[in-house]
């Protein structure tokens, strides 16, 4: 079931853009309204570059070590274990 939304009016749409949108809607067997709702839904579902960068920054703030640091520590641990085995 489709949730009830708010009306939205767009003024000064160029005639050529309106014709193209209406043609694309018709090619899919849909109304212009239905087609535009899908276009809007796709657009708002996709994060903006700023939103992606903000999420990445928050994630990096949570991490106390970089992945390079973690890999280097793991490599040192393995080397230490091998050195201990050889020394025995």
ChimeraX attribute file (.defattr): number of C-alpha atoms within 10 A of each C-alpha:
attribute: neighborCount
match mode: 1-to-1
recipient: residues
	/A:1	3
	/A:2	4
	/A:3	5
	/A:4	6
	/A:5	6
	/A:6	6
	/A:7	5
	/A:8	6
	/A:9	5
	/A:10	5
	/A:11	6
	/A:12	5
	/A:13	8
	/A:14	8
	/A:15	9
	/A:16	9
	/A:17	10
	/A:18	12
	/A:19	12
	/A:20	11
	/A:21	17
	/A:22	17
	/A:23	15
	/A:24	15
	/A:25	17
	/A:26	13
	/A:27	10
	/A:28	9
	/A:29	11
	/A:30	14
	/A:31	16
	/A:32	17
	/A:33	12
	/A:34	12
	/A:35	18
	/A:36	15
	/A:37	12
	/A:38	11
	/A:39	11
	/A:40	11
	/A:41	11
	/A:42	10
	/A:43	11
	/A:44	9
	/A:45	8
	/A:46	10
	/A:47	10
	/A:48	11
	/A:49	9
	/A:50	9
	/A:51	11
	/A:52	12
	/A:53	12
	/A:54	12
	/A:55	12
	/A:56	11
	/A:57	11
	/A:58	11
	/A:59	10
	/A:60	12
	/A:61	10
	/A:62	8
	/A:63	9
	/A:64	9
	/A:65	10
	/A:66	10
	/A:67	10
	/A:68	9
	/A:69	11
	/A:70	12
	/A:71	11
	/A:72	12
	/A:73	12
	/A:74	12
	/A:75	12
	/A:76	12
	/A:77	12
	/A:78	12
	/A:79	12
	/A:80	12
	/A:81	12
	/A:82	11
	/A:83	11
	/A:84	10
	/A:85	9
	/A:86	8
	/A:87	7
	/A:88	5
